[in-house]
Amino acid sequence: MKKILFICLLVVVASCKSKKTVSDSKANMTIRTVDVSEVESAKKDRAFDLGNRLLETCNISKFKVFTKNEATDKVIKNATPEHITAICKKINQRNGKYLGLQLIDITFYPQLEEYEFRYMISYEKKLFKRELHVTINKENKVSAINTKEVTPKPL
């Protein structure tokens, strides 16, 4: 009788074993906007410096190629002087001279362990607004960099 009671008790205890909830792991894997103070200064500096250097190219017409320590192979391959000159030509006609960058927000992607820095670009002509998106991976290299024109929101 004691053995049967012991086995039943063991079965009940084993079935009540707590399990790791799925919601806990999903909460850590959500894409979120982070505060500037949460991001390493090396990542912030790298994003600003390379974004600024790329946009300054439009003013001075001389592009310093990214190194393997600064950017991934994909970015280096796509950031050719010819490609950047063509883009700068379009942007300069439409927006005028590049003046500076202002950080809007930082987004963290936990699956890839990447930070996306979003900057507002200041230009001489205020007719069209553009944003610069710089993505820094876990190796502290730029894995993506692009500009987007921001469409004005209706009132």
C-alpha positions in Angstrom: 0.0 0.0 0.0 2.8 2.4 0.9 4.5 1.7 -2.4 1.4 2.5 -4.4 0.8 5.7 -2.5 4.5 6.6 -3.0 4.3 6.0 -6.8 1.1 8.1 -7.0 2.7 10.9 -5.1 5.8 10.7 -7.3 3.6 10.9 -10.4 1.7 13.9 -9.1 4.9 15.7 -8.2 6.5 15.0 -11.6 3.5 16.2 -13.4 3.5 19.5 -11.5 7.0 20.3 -12.5 7.2 23.9 -13.5 7.9 24.6 -17.2 9.7 27.6 -18.7 7.0 29.8 -20.3 7.2 30.8 -23.9 6.2 34.4 -23.1 9.4 35.0 -21.1 11.7 34.1 -24.0 9.6 36.1 -26.5 9.7 39.2 -24.3 13.5 39.2 -24.6 13.4 38.7 -28.4 11.1 41.7 -29.3 12.4 44.5 -31.4 12.5 47.6 -29.2 13.6 51.2 -29.2 16.5 51.7 -26.7 17.7 54.7 -24.9 21.0 56.3 -26.1 22.6 55.6 -22.7 22.0 51.8 -23.1 24.2 51.6 -26.3 28.0 51.4 -26.2 29.7 54.6 -27.2 31.8 52.8 -29.7 28.7 51.7 -31.6 27.2 55.3 -31.4 30.5 56.8 -32.6 30.9 54.3 -35.5 27.4 54.9 -36.8 27.7 58.7 -36.6 31.2 58.8 -38.1 30.6 56.6 -41.0 27.2 58.1 -41.8 28.6 61.6 -41.6 31.6 60.6 -43.8 29.3 59.1 -46.4 27.2 62.3 -46.5 30.2 64.6 -46.5 31.2 62.9 -49.7 28.4 64.7 -51.4 29.9 68.1 -50.4 33.5 67.4 -51.2 33.2 64.8 -54.0 35.9 62.6 -52.5 34.9 59.3 -50.9 37.2 57.5 -48.5 36.4 53.8 -48.9 35.3 51.8 -45.9 37.8 49.4 -44.4 37.1 45.8 -43.3 37.3 46.9 -39.7 34.5 49.5 -40.2 32.0 47.7 -42.4 31.0 44.2 -43.7 32.0 42.9 -47.1 28.5 43.5 -48.5 28.6 47.2 -47.5 32.1 47.7 -48.9 31.1 46.0 -52.2 28.0 48.3 -52.6 29.7 51.5 -51.5 31.8 52.1 -54.6 32.8 55.7 -55.5 30.8 55.5 -58.7 27.6 54.4 -56.9 28.0 57.1 -54.2 28.7 59.8 -56.8 25.5 58.9 -58.7 23.4 59.0 -55.5 25.0 62.3 -54.3 24.3 63.9 -57.6 20.6 63.2 -57.2 20.5 64.3 -53.6 22.4 67.5 -54.2 20.1 68.6 -57.0 17.0 67.9 -54.8 18.2 68.9 -51.3 21.2 71.1 -51.7 24.4 71.0 -49.6 24.6 68.6 -46.6 24.7 70.3 -43.3 24.6 67.7 -40.5 23.0 64.8 -38.7 20.6 64.6 -35.7 19.9 61.3 -34.0 16.2 60.4 -33.9 16.2 57.0 -32.3 18.0 53.7 -31.9 16.3 50.3 -32.5 17.6 47.0 -31.2 17.0 43.7 -33.1 17.8 40.9 -30.6 17.6 38.0 -33.2 20.5 39.5 -35.2 22.0 41.5 -32.2 22.0 44.6 -34.3 21.4 48.3 -33.6 19.8 50.5 -36.2 20.6 54.2 -35.7 18.1 56.6 -37.4 19.3 60.1 -38.1 17.5 63.2 -39.6 19.7 64.7 -42.3 19.9 68.5 -42.5 20.2 70.0 -45.9 20.4 73.5 -47.3 17.0 73.3 -49.0 14.2 72.4 -46.6 11.7 71.2 -49.2 12.3 67.5 -48.7 13.2 65.6 -45.6 15.6 62.6 -45.6 16.7 60.1 -43.0 19.9 58.1 -42.7 19.6 54.5 -41.4 22.9 53.0 -40.1 22.9 49.4 -38.9 25.7 48.2 -36.6 26.1 44.5 -36.0 27.5 42.7 -32.9 31.1 42.9 -34.3 30.8 46.7 -34.3 30.8 46.9 -38.1 28.3 48.6 -40.3 26.1 45.9 -41.9 23.7 48.3 -43.7 23.6 52.0 -44.5 20.9 53.8 -46.5 19.0 57.0 -46.9 15.2 57.4 -47.3 13.1 60.3 -48.1 10.5 61.0 -45.5 7.0 61.6 -46.8 5.2 64.4 -45.0 2.3 63.3 -42.8 -1.1 65.0 -43.5 -2.6 67.0 -40.8 
